[in-house]
Amino acid sequence: MIVFGTASLTPTAIATVLVTCVFFAIAIVLIELGLQTERKPHKLGLGVVRSLARNPLIVSPVGGVLVAATHVTVPPSAETLLKLLSGATSPCALVSLGLFLAEERPAGTALGGSLLLTGSKLLLQPGLSWWLAARVFALPLTLVQMAVVLAALPTGTGPFMLAEFYRREAHIPSRTILWSTLGSLVSLSLLLFYMHRNG
């Protein structure tokens, strides 16, 4: 909004829906596949479906889409409660992340992997986004810039929440979030400065 104004609302909403509904769903399916001990295809598929049906990260968005699609009117009191809960999710995730980062760990734990992921997030992903948006899809300049800025943002709390939910090496995404947030202060500032000078 600050950089592009209201023109950025639709592309940003589309990008957010793709990440939260499509990519997260794919990641969760892959994690569930990896956790299943059954190797017979039909039993494996059934086990994954059963796990996904109990997973709040899948059930919540699906429930939201169903409510929106059926045009069910939510009572005002329930809507107020849901707005309060949705407003608290990001702060809760950040507090959880902060507490996790504050735990003592041996020196150098996950440092190499986190730095590699941070570099990929802040440099490789924006570069790849620029190439796809400008060269492959030949989008208008404004959309290319929006795609690059979105790609250049630091890692969000989603990977940490998934790692915590599945008890899988949460120290790697937590460090990546920390380092990419700090690094983006420099990389994002330079990107915006460059775009302003050449826009």
Residue pairs with C-beta under 8 A, 6 or more apart in sequence:
1 8
1 9
3 149
3 192
3 195
4 142
4 145
4 146
4 149
7 142
8 146
11 143
11 146
11 147
12 146
12 150
15 147
15 150
19 158
20 61
20 158
21 61
24 57
24 158
24 162
25 58
27 162
28 52
28 55
28 57
28 58
28 162
29 48
29 52
31 162
31 166
31 168
32 47
32 48
32 51
32 52
32 55
33 44
33 48
35 51
35 166
36 44
36 47
36 48
36 51
38 44
38 47
52 58
53 59
57 161
57 162
57 165
67 74
74 82
90 157
93 157
93 160
93 161
94 157
96 160
96 161
96 164
97 157
97 160
97 174
97 177
100 160
100 164
100 170
100 171
100 174
101 174
101 175
101 178
105 171
109 171
110 169
110 171
110 172
110 175
111 175
113 172
114 172
114 175
114 176
114 178
114 179
115 179
117 155
117 172
117 173
117 176
117 180
118 155
118 176
118 179
118 180
118 183
121 154
121 155
121 176
121 180
122 152
122 154
122 180
122 183
122 184
122 187
123 187
125 151
125 152
126 148
126 151
126 152
126 191
128 151
129 147
129 148
129 150
129 151
130 144
130 147
130 148
132 147
133 139
133 143
133 144
133 147
133 148
134 144
139 147
141 199
145 195
145 199
148 191
148 195
149 188
149 191
149 192
149 195
152 184
152 187
152 188
152 191
153 184
153 188
154 177
154 180
154 181
154 183
154 184
155 173
155 176
155 177
155 180
155 181
156 177
157 177
159 173
159 176
159 177
160 170
160 173
160 174
160 177
162 168
162 173
163 169
163 170
163 172
163 173
163 174
164 170
